Amino acid sequence: MRRNLKKPVALLAAALTAASLLAGCGGSSEEGAGADAGTQVNETDTAGAAVETPADSPETVETAGAEAGTYPLAEGGTLTYWLQLNPNVSANFTNLGDTELGKAWQEQTGVTIQFQHPAAGQEKEQFNLIVADGSLPDIMEWQWVKNYPGEPEKAIKDGVIIPLNDIFKEYCPNITKYLAENPDIDKMIKTDDGNYFAFPFIRGEDKLCYTVGGFVRQDWLEELGMEVPATVDEWHDVLTAFKEEKGAEAPLCFDWTNFKDSNPIAFAFKVGTANGTQFILDDQGKVAFAPAQEGYKDYLMTLNQWYNEGLLDETSQP
């Protein structure tokens, strides 16, 4: 089913999706923050971190070749928004519309948002059912590259999503300018046929580029007269002291889901383990295979040593 939304509501969709992508940090493995973690809007618009977003209400959004829109929209409207509920949210809410963030979107934009969340663990099955049925929501968040047979170009040809080329030109001057200035990002969000298929979460600022950091018992450090460890050797000393002096059965515990992608120990040996691909940029800025680097053996030997010394939590292993 296709819907022809009015232009002000189409403009709103850009703002809503931008906020959703920014709020999606820490999502599950089905989500992502890159070109293949796209959000599509059926029959209208969507947006990423680099385009028009309503921050304070009211706000006038200037667009290239289109009339200006002012939030909150006087004529209102309703949008259906299908997305997986982030685990950080689902621990306390069953619907994004019940959160302060969801309420703020609707208040600041003047549009009612009907959030639709697939049951956890059934995302692919429910996505397939929606596509087969043809009753598409206005906005969908999905891994179009990884999880759609034939990838985004096939989804466009199937009529599941629309190419965003004209939408970018008419409504999104900011992202159009950004993509023109950043060709590497530009090619990540369009198909081989040249069709833009999603708005990405662009980590264009240093504050958005981070790893999953660790936590350390400051009180134990003070009691032992030790500083916060900054090197691999210092971490070994601290973990050993925690085990021997404080009775910690497993001084270093970690969630492998995050640790495998943002492994500070691997980073210390300049090898990394990003997204399971294990391809990195070396000191010369060239793509290299991490397991083939000299430091990778030292990294594995270090973790093996810590494991044998009882410094790692056995239950944290993959």
Summary of the structure (lengths in Angstrom):
residues: 318
radius of gyration: 23.0
end to end distance: 42.7
largest distance: 68.7
contacts: 929
relative contact order: 0.12
helix: 43%
strand: 12%
